[in-house]
Amino acid sequence: MAMSQAALKAEYAIGHDKNAITTQDVSNPDIAKAAGEGKMHALAWMGKNKVEIVEVSRPKIIEPRDVIVRVTGSTVCGSDLHLLHGVIVELQKGDILGHEFCGVVDEVGSSVTRFKKGQRVVASFQIACGECYYCKQKLSSQCERTNANTIANAMYGGRTAGMFGYSHFTGGFAGGQAEFTRVPFGDVNLLPLPDDVPDEKGLYLSDVLATSWHAVVDTGVSKGDVVAIWGAGPVGQMAADFSLLNGASKVIMIDNNWRLEYIQRKYPHIETLDFTKLKSDETVTSKLKAMCNNRGPDIALECAAGEYAKSWGHTIEMALGLETDTSELVNEMITSVRNFGRCGITGVYVGFCNHFNIGSLMERGIRLIGNGQAPVHMYWESLLQMIREGKIDPLRMVSHRVNLIDLDKVYYKFEKKEDGIQKVFVQTRWSAPPCPGSPGLTTY
């Protein structure tokens, strides 16, 4: 029988009193009890616009290279909202969500030699085999062996890697918004976390840091560039941080809500553009041109996604299934950048869009780059070193700390842009007490 919410909250409180479970403690009797019961709590997709905390069986070792991770931290990504809305195909009721998580090794398969029980780790959001053509080049997002979905292969003209908690379109792997997760090819898809990097910083090596860094370096941001970023969420925020780290002379962020105020507080030197406050004779493109010597920015980065239509025309076409994504932001980028400028797409686009301005792309020599799912394995060791050296601080984008058992409510708050939620750290009963600088716990 599933626990009541009151019982769940009481059980979660055990891990955060003066006898809190630390990430190094594998002898705690509560942990042994959980393992013996064989059940855990997880967030599951239960239908369009509905997620729910459920009690399910714990994952087990299936293959010799599997690792079972006891999750101590996860988060919610803007791309998770595409799952909530049912935009991503091949979701099934009961699928466990969550593609970003860290934790402690709880069990290892017979062929795993790199990790042992009790070791702190962070998981890559994509699942790589480590042995195929792309994996040997550390292009882990394009692994040829971990996603057997035939629809995805036919639709995209090539395979992409499996992903945790992101529908059967990406392999059908259970995600990390749970108390335990099975990590296939664990010796490849886990990175050890050193003692001087707390979970609240190491967690984001799973996705958002690598994704933001890849957007910047893959689109070629370099010294003196003016960079415009569509979307002031966590990926956009870190892309701004990395652009400046790479020598950009100016960063302009485009959005329409309180996130711009968040950016202004955290990064007062970054310029912002609220597209809802433009004059009647202004567009995003004309405003950006005016802000950039009437030529436009050198580089545009799309960190929002193609799900959100701005016009009635695209809203209707998407509702009728005539397109899966809107081309509006991509068109704004193409017309906004200077001639021979570069545009990188990092926000999630699933399939097809209409009314794409290919003429401007061709006539003005614009480079349009699909940054794709960032190859985490190529970057996460160097990004970890940046954290250790203090060059980047992932906690700057974290606005809330929440309990796993409240995660269904957090999804709805995040969807509606309520409570100023930018990026969350989701703790479980196994989590260590908050590190210095971590937001206090918010309960819902």
C-alpha positions as CSV (number, residue, x, y, z in Angstrom):
1,M,0.0,0.0,0.0
2,A,1.3,3.5,-0.9
3,M,2.3,5.8,2.0
4,S,0.2,8.9,2.7
5,Q,1.8,12.3,2.0
6,A,2.1,12.9,5.8
7,A,3.9,9.6,6.3
8,L,6.2,10.3,3.3
9,K,7.1,13.7,4.7
10,A,7.9,12.2,8.1
11,E,10.1,9.5,6.5
12,Y,12.0,12.1,4.5
13,A,12.6,14.2,7.6
14,I,14.8,11.3,9.0
15,G,17.5,12.1,6.5
16,H,17.9,15.7,7.5
17,D,18.1,15.9,11.2
18,K,21.3,16.0,13.3
19,N,21.8,12.3,12.4
20,A,21.5,13.0,8.7
21,I,22.6,10.4,6.2
22,T,25.7,11.5,4.4
23,T,26.7,10.5,0.9
24,Q,29.5,8.4,2.3
25,D,27.4,6.4,4.8
26,V,26.4,3.0,3.4
27,S,25.8,1.2,6.7
28,N,22.8,3.3,7.8
29,P,20.0,0.9,8.9
30,D,17.4,2.9,7.1
31,I,19.2,2.3,3.8
32,A,19.4,-1.4,4.5
33,K,15.7,-1.5,5.3
34,A,14.9,0.2,2.0
35,A,17.0,-2.3,0.1
36,G,15.3,-5.1,1.8
37,E,11.8,-3.9,1.0
38,G,12.6,-3.5,-2.6
39,K,10.4,-0.5,-3.1
40,M,11.1,3.2,-3.8
41,H,9.4,6.5,-4.6
42,A,9.7,8.1,-8.0
43,L,8.1,10.7,-10.2
44,A,6.1,9.1,-13.1
45,W,4.3,10.5,-16.2
46,M,0.7,9.5,-15.8
47,G,-0.7,11.2,-19.0
48,K,-0.7,14.5,-20.7
49,N,-0.2,17.3,-18.2
50,K,-0.1,14.9,-15.3
51,V,2.8,13.6,-13.2
52,E,2.6,11.8,-9.9
53,I,4.8,10.5,-7.1
54,V,4.4,6.7,-7.1
55,E,5.7,3.7,-5.2
56,V,7.4,1.2,-7.5
57,S,9.9,-1.6,-7.4
58,R,13.5,-0.7,-7.0
59,P,15.7,-1.3,-10.1
60,K,17.9,-4.4,-10.3
61,I,21.1,-5.3,-12.0
62,I,20.2,-6.6,-15.5
63,E,23.5,-6.5,-17.4
64,P,27.0,-7.2,-16.1
65,R,28.0,-3.5,-16.6
66,D,25.0,-2.1,-14.8
67,V,25.4,0.1,-11.7
68,I,22.5,0.9,-9.3
69,V,22.8,4.4,-8.0
70,R,21.1,5.6,-4.8
71,V,20.0,9.0,-5.8
72,T,21.0,11.9,-3.6
73,G,20.2,14.7,-6.0
74,S,18.2,15.4,-9.1
75,T,16.6,18.4,-10.8
76,V,13.9,19.6,-13.2
77,C,14.9,20.8,-16.7
78,G,12.9,23.0,-19.0
79,S,12.9,20.1,-21.4
80,D,11.0,18.0,-18.8
81,L,8.1,20.2,-19.5
82,H,7.9,18.9,-23.1
83,L,7.3,15.5,-21.5
84,L,4.7,16.9,-19.1
85,H,2.9,18.4,-22.1
86,G,3.1,15.1,-24.0
87,V,5.0,16.8,-26.9
88,I,7.7,14.0,-26.9
89,V,6.3,10.9,-28.6
90,E,6.2,7.4,-27.2
91,L,5.7,8.2,-23.6
92,Q,3.9,5.5,-21.7
93,K,1.9,5.9,-18.5
94,G,4.1,5.1,-15.5
95,D,7.4,6.1,-17.2
96,I,9.8,7.4,-14.6
97,L,11.1,10.8,-15.5
98,G,14.4,12.7,-14.8
99,H,17.5,12.8,-16.9
100,E,19.9,14.7,-14.5
101,F,20.9,13.0,-11.2
102,C,23.8,12.2,-8.9
103,G,24.2,9.8,-6.0
104,V,26.1,7.0,-4.4
105,V,26.9,3.6,-6.0
106,D,24.6,1.1,-4.3
107,E,25.3,-2.0,-6.3
108,V,27.6,-2.9,-9.3
109,G,27.3,-5.6,-12.0
110,S,29.9,-8.4,-12.2
111,S,31.9,-6.6,-15.0
112,V,32.1,-3.2,-13.4
113,T,35.6,-2.5,-12.1
114,R,35.8,1.3,-12.1
115,F,33.3,1.9,-9.3
116,K,32.5,0.4,-5.9
117,K,29.7,0.6,-3.4
118,G,29.6,3.9,-1.5
119,Q,31.4,6.0,-4.2
120,R,29.8,9.4,-5.0
121,V,29.0,9.8,-8.7
122,V,27.1,11.9,-11.2
123,A,25.4,10.4,-14.2
124,S,25.5,11.6,-17.8
125,F,21.9,12.3,-19.0
126,Q,22.7,10.4,-22.2
127,I,23.6,6.7,-22.2
128,A,26.7,5.8,-24.1
129,C,28.2,2.3,-24.8
130,G,31.8,3.6,-24.9
131,E,32.8,1.4,-27.8
132,C,31.0,2.5,-31.0
133,Y,32.4,4.9,-33.6
134,Y,31.0,8.1,-31.9
135,C,31.7,7.0,-28.4
136,K,35.4,6.5,-29.2
137,Q,35.5,10.2,-30.2
138,K,33.6,11.1,-26.9
139,L,30.6,12.2,-29.0
140,S,28.5,10.3,-26.5
141,S,25.2,11.9,-27.5
142,Q,25.3,10.1,-30.8
143,C,26.0,6.6,-29.5
144,E,25.0,4.0,-32.1
145,R,24.1,1.2,-29.6
146,T,21.9,2.5,-26.8
147,N,18.7,3.6,-28.5
148,A,17.0,1.0,-30.7
149,N,14.0,3.1,-31.4
150,T,13.2,2.7,-35.1
151,I,11.0,5.8,-35.3
152,A,13.7,8.1,-34.1
153,N,16.2,6.5,-36.4
154,A,14.0,6.9,-39.5
155,M,12.9,10.4,-38.6
156,Y,16.3,11.8,-38.0
157,G,18.3,9.8,-40.6
158,G,20.6,8.4,-37.9
159,R,20.7,7.1,-34.4
160,T,21.1,9.2,-31.3
161,A,22.0,8.0,-27.8
162,G,19.5,6.6,-25.3
163,M,18.6,9.0,-22.5
164,F,17.4,8.6,-18.9
165,G,13.8,9.4,-18.3
166,Y,12.9,10.8,-21.7
167,S,10.4,8.4,-23.2
168,H,10.7,5.3,-25.4
169,F,11.7,7.6,-28.3
170,T,15.1,7.8,-26.6
171,G,15.3,4.2,-25.5
172,G,12.7,3.9,-22.7
173,F,15.2,4.1,-19.8
174,A,13.9,4.8,-16.3
175,G,15.0,8.2,-15.1
176,G,16.6,9.7,-12.0
177,Q,13.8,11.6,-10.4
178,A,13.6,8.6,-8.0
179,E,15.4,7.1,-5.0
180,F,17.3,4.6,-7.1
181,T,18.2,4.4,-10.8
182,R,19.8,1.7,-12.9
183,V,22.7,3.1,-15.0
184,P,23.6,0.9,-18.0
185,F,27.3,0.8,-19.0
186,G,27.9,2.4,-15.6
187,D,31.7,2.4,-16.0
188,V,31.1,4.8,-19.0
189,N,28.2,6.9,-17.9
190,L,29.2,7.8,-14.3
191,L,31.8,10.3,-13.3
192,P,33.3,10.2,-9.7
193,L,32.6,13.3,-7.6
194,P,35.5,14.4,-5.4
195,D,34.9,15.3,-1.8
196,D,35.4,19.0,-2.4
197,V,32.5,19.2,-4.9
198,P,29.1,18.9,-3.1
199,D,26.1,17.3,-4.8
200,E,24.5,20.8,-5.3
201,K,27.3,21.6,-7.7
202,G,28.3,18.3,-9.1
203,L,24.8,17.3,-10.1
204,Y,24.7,19.8,-13.0
205,L,27.5,18.1,-14.8
206,S,24.8,15.6,-15.7
207,D,23.4,18.0,-18.4
208,V,23.0,21.7,-18.0
209,L,26.7,22.6,-17.7
210,A,27.8,20.5,-20.7
211,T,24.8,21.6,-22.7
212,S,25.5,25.3,-22.1
213,W,29.2,24.9,-22.7
214,H,28.7,23.0,-25.9
215,A,26.3,25.7,-27.2
216,V,29.0,28.3,-26.7
217,V,32.0,26.4,-28.0
218,D,30.2,24.6,-30.9
219,T,28.8,27.9,-32.2
220,G,32.2,29.5,-31.9
221,V,31.9,32.2,-29.3
222,S,35.3,33.9,-29.0
223,K,37.0,37.1,-27.8
224,G,35.1,40.3,-28.7
225,D,31.9,38.6,-29.9
226,V,28.5,40.1,-29.1
227,V,26.2,37.2,-28.2
228,A,22.4,37.3,-28.1
229,I,20.6,34.5,-26.1
230,W,17.0,33.5,-26.5
231,G,15.7,32.1,-23.2
232,A,16.8,33.3,-19.7
233,G,16.4,29.9,-18.0
234,P,19.3,27.9,-16.5
235,V,20.8,26.8,-19.9
236,G,20.6,30.4,-21.2
237,Q,22.1,31.7,-17.9
238,M,25.0,29.3,-18.0
239,A,25.5,30.0,-21.7
240,A,25.8,33.7,-20.9
241,D,28.3,32.8,-18.2
242,F,30.4,30.7,-20.5
243,S,30.2,33.3,-23.3
244,L,31.8,35.8,-21.0
245,L,34.3,33.3,-19.9
246,N,35.2,32.8,-23.6
247,G,35.8,36.5,-24.1
248,A,32.4,37.8,-25.4
249,S,32.4,41.6,-25.2
250,K,28.6,41.8,-24.6
251,V,25.7,39.4,-23.9
252,I,22.1,40.2,-24.4
253,M,19.3,37.9,-23.1
254,I,15.9,37.8,-24.6
255,D,12.8,36.6,-22.6
256,N,9.6,38.0,-21.3
257,N,9.2,37.2,-17.5
258,W,10.8,37.5,-14.1
259,R,13.7,35.4,-15.3
260,L,15.2,38.6,-16.8
261,E,15.0,40.2,-13.3
262,Y,16.8,37.1,-11.9
263,I,19.5,37.6,-14.5
264,Q,19.8,41.3,-13.8
265,R,20.3,40.5,-10.1
266,K,22.9,37.8,-10.6
267,Y,24.6,39.3,-13.7
268,P,24.1,43.1,-13.6
269,H,26.5,43.5,-16.5
270,I,24.4,41.4,-18.9
271,E,21.9,43.4,-21.0
272,T,18.3,42.2,-21.3
273,L,15.5,42.5,-23.9
274,D,11.8,41.9,-22.9
275,F,10.1,41.1,-26.2
276,T,6.6,41.9,-24.6
277,K,7.7,45.5,-24.0
278,L,8.7,46.5,-27.5
279,K,7.1,49.5,-29.1
280,S,4.6,49.0,-31.9
281,D,7.1,49.8,-34.6
282,E,9.8,47.5,-33.0
283,T,10.6,43.8,-33.4
284,V,13.2,41.7,-31.6
285,T,15.3,41.9,-34.7
286,S,15.1,45.7,-35.1
287,K,15.8,46.2,-31.4
288,L,18.9,43.9,-31.4
289,K,20.2,45.7,-34.5
290,A,19.8,49.0,-32.7
291,M,21.7,47.6,-29.7
292,C,24.5,46.3,-31.9
293,N,25.7,49.2,-34.2
294,N,22.8,48.5,-36.6
295,R,24.5,45.3,-37.7
296,G,23.3,42.8,-35.1
297,P,25.0,40.4,-32.8
298,D,27.8,38.1,-34.0
299,I,26.2,35.1,-32.5
300,A,22.7,34.0,-31.5
301,L,22.0,31.1,-29.2
302,E,18.6,29.5,-28.9
303,C,18.1,28.2,-25.3
304,A,14.3,28.2,-25.2
305,A,12.8,25.4,-27.4
306,G,10.4,25.1,-30.3
307,E,7.3,24.1,-28.3
308,Y,6.2,27.6,-27.5
309,A,4.5,29.5,-30.3
310,K,4.3,33.3,-30.2
311,S,1.8,33.9,-33.0
312,W,-1.7,32.6,-33.5
313,G,-0.7,31.1,-36.8
314,H,1.9,28.8,-35.4
315,T,-0.3,28.0,-32.4
316,I,-3.0,26.8,-34.7
317,E,-0.6,24.8,-36.9
318,M,0.9,23.1,-33.9
319,A,-2.5,22.3,-32.4
320,L,-3.6,20.7,-35.8
321,G,-0.4,18.7,-36.0
322,L,0.8,20.5,-39.1
323,E,4.1,21.2,-37.4
324,T,5.8,19.9,-34.2
325,D,7.8,23.0,-33.5
326,T,7.5,26.7,-34.3
327,S,10.2,28.4,-36.4
328,E,9.7,31.8,-34.9
329,L,12.7,32.0,-32.6
330,V,15.0,30.5,-35.2
331,N,13.8,33.1,-37.8
332,E,14.4,35.9,-35.3
333,M,17.9,34.7,-34.8
334,I,18.6,34.4,-38.5
335,T,17.4,37.9,-39.2
336,S,19.0,39.5,-36.1
337,V,22.6,38.4,-36.5
338,R,25.0,40.3,-38.7
339,N,25.7,39.0,-42.2
340,F,27.8,35.8,-41.9
341,G,26.7,35.6,-38.3
342,R,26.3,32.2,-36.5
343,C,23.2,30.8,-34.9
344,G,23.2,27.8,-32.5
345,I,20.1,25.8,-31.6
346,T,20.3,24.2,-28.2
347,G,16.6,24.3,-27.1
348,V,14.7,21.1,-27.8
349,Y,13.2,20.8,-31.3
350,V,11.4,17.4,-31.9
351,G,10.5,17.3,-35.6
352,F,9.3,19.7,-38.2
353,C,8.5,23.4,-38.5
354,N,6.9,25.6,-41.1
355,H,7.7,29.1,-42.6
356,F,11.4,28.7,-42.1
357,N,13.3,31.8,-43.5
358,I,15.8,29.8,-45.6
359,G,16.2,32.8,-47.9
360,S,17.8,35.0,-45.3
361,L,20.0,32.1,-44.3
362,M,21.3,31.6,-47.8
363,E,21.5,35.2,-49.0
364,R,23.2,36.6,-46.0
365,G,25.6,33.7,-45.4
366,I,24.2,32.8,-42.0
367,R,25.6,29.6,-40.3
368,L,22.9,27.6,-38.6
369,I,24.3,25.0,-36.2
370,G,22.3,22.3,-34.5
371,N,24.2,22.0,-31.2
372,G,22.2,18.9,-30.6
373,Q,22.3,16.9,-27.4
374,A,25.7,18.0,-26.0
375,P,28.3,15.2,-25.8
376,V,28.6,15.2,-22.0
377,H,31.5,12.8,-21.9
378,M,33.6,15.2,-24.0
379,Y,33.3,18.0,-21.5
380,W,32.4,16.8,-18.0
381,E,35.9,16.3,-16.7
382,S,37.1,19.7,-17.7
383,L,33.9,21.3,-16.4
384,L,34.4,19.5,-13.1
385,Q,37.8,21.1,-12.9
386,M,36.3,24.5,-13.6
387,I,34.0,24.0,-10.6
388,R,36.9,22.9,-8.3
389,E,39.0,25.9,-9.4
390,G,36.1,28.3,-8.8
391,K,35.8,29.4,-12.4
392,I,32.1,28.5,-12.5
393,D,29.6,28.2,-9.7
394,P,26.5,26.2,-10.7
395,L,24.8,27.3,-7.5
396,R,24.2,30.7,-9.0
397,M,21.4,29.3,-11.1
398,V,19.8,27.3,-8.2
399,S,16.8,29.1,-6.7
400,H,15.1,26.3,-4.8
401,R,15.8,23.1,-2.8
402,V,12.9,20.7,-2.7
403,N,12.0,17.2,-1.6
404,L,11.5,14.4,-4.1
405,I,8.0,13.7,-2.7
406,D,7.0,17.3,-3.6
407,L,8.3,17.0,-7.2
408,D,4.9,16.6,-8.9
409,K,3.9,19.9,-7.4
410,V,7.2,21.5,-8.4
411,Y,6.6,20.5,-12.0
412,Y,3.3,22.4,-12.0
413,K,4.9,25.5,-10.3
414,F,7.8,25.4,-12.8
415,E,5.4,25.1,-15.7
416,K,3.5,28.2,-14.6
417,K,6.7,30.1,-13.7
418,E,5.5,30.5,-10.2
419,D,7.5,31.1,-7.0
420,G,10.5,32.3,-9.0
421,I,11.7,28.8,-9.7
422,Q,14.8,28.9,-11.9
423,K,16.7,25.7,-11.1
424,V,15.9,23.3,-8.3
425,F,18.0,20.8,-6.3
426,V,15.8,17.8,-5.5
427,Q,16.9,16.0,-2.4
428,T,15.9,12.5,-1.3
429,R,16.0,10.8,2.0
430,W,19.7,9.8,1.2
431,S,20.9,13.4,0.6
432,A,23.5,15.1,2.8
433,P,22.6,18.3,4.6
434,P,22.7,21.4,2.3
435,C,26.2,22.7,1.4
436,P,27.1,26.4,2.0
437,G,25.3,28.6,-0.4
438,S,22.5,26.1,-1.1
439,P,18.9,27.5,-0.9
440,G,16.9,26.5,2.1
441,L,14.3,23.7,1.8
442,T,11.0,24.7,0.3
443,T,8.1,22.3,0.9
444,Y,4.8,22.2,-1.0
